[in-house]
Amino acid sequence: MDGELTRGEKVIRVSYYVIITIMTLLAVGYLFGDDRPFTDTYGFLWLTGALLVRSVYDFYHHVKKGHKNWVIFDVSFMILIVAVMVWTVW
């Protein structure tokens, strides 16, 4: 499958995995490593942010391949994630 990817797409894929890994590690650190006030909120925001990045990446691939039904699902999921993030901060 990597043979059909362009150089730019490979860079995007590697950047995506690095970003998701860092955001997940930050979320775990905030959720389980610290007991100061609001660290659980920060951890939850990092975790939902990682889900949002993943949804954007999936959206990009579904648009590129022309999967219209998945695009609708991706947009709905991104709206839900943003709503959860706003609700968490509120």
N, C-alpha and C positions, 0 to 999 in steps of 0.2 A: 504494500500500500504506500510505502514511503517513496517508491519509484515514480509515482504519478504526482507527487507534491512538488511545487516550485520551491525555490530557495526561500522566498518570502513567507510561504506557508509553513515551511519547516521552522523558521525563526519565530513565527507566531505561535506554533505548537510548543516549542521549547519555553518561550516566555510565559505562555499560559501555565504550563506545569510548574514552573518556578514560582509564579505569583500565587497559584493555588496552594502550593506547599508552604510558602511563607505565611500566607494568611491563615491557613489551618493551624500551623504551629503557634502563631500568635493567639489564636482563639483558644487553643488548649492551654497555653500558658496562663492566659487571663482567667479561664474558667476553673482550672484546677490548681494553679500554682500560687495564687495570691488571695489574701482574705481582706484586702482593703476595700473600702466602700466603692461601689460602682464597677468593680473589676468584672463581675459577672455580666453586667450590661455591655462592657467593652468586648468581652469574649463573644457574647452573642452577636454583637454587631460585626466583628471580624468573621464569624462563621457565616452569617447571612451575606456578608460581602463576598466571601468566597463562592457561595452559591450563585450570587448574581454574576460574578465573573464567568462561572461555568455556563450559566444560561446564555450569556452574550456570545460565548464561544460556540455553543450549540446552535444558536440563532444564525450566526455567520455561516456555519456549514449547511444548515437546512435551507437558507436562502440561496446559497451557491448551487446546491443540488436540485432546487426547485420543489422541495417538499412543502407544499402549502399548508397541509394540515398540521405538520410539526411546527411551522412558523407561528401559527395561531396559538398553539400550546406554549411555545417559548415566550411569546409576548405576554400571555396571561400569567405565566409563572414569574416573569420578571416584575410585572405589576404587583403580584402577590408578595414577592420578596421585599420590594420597596415599601409596601404597606406595612409589612411586619417590622421593618427597620424603623419606620416613622412611629409605629405604635410602641416599640421598645423605648425609644427616646422620649416619647410623650409622657 
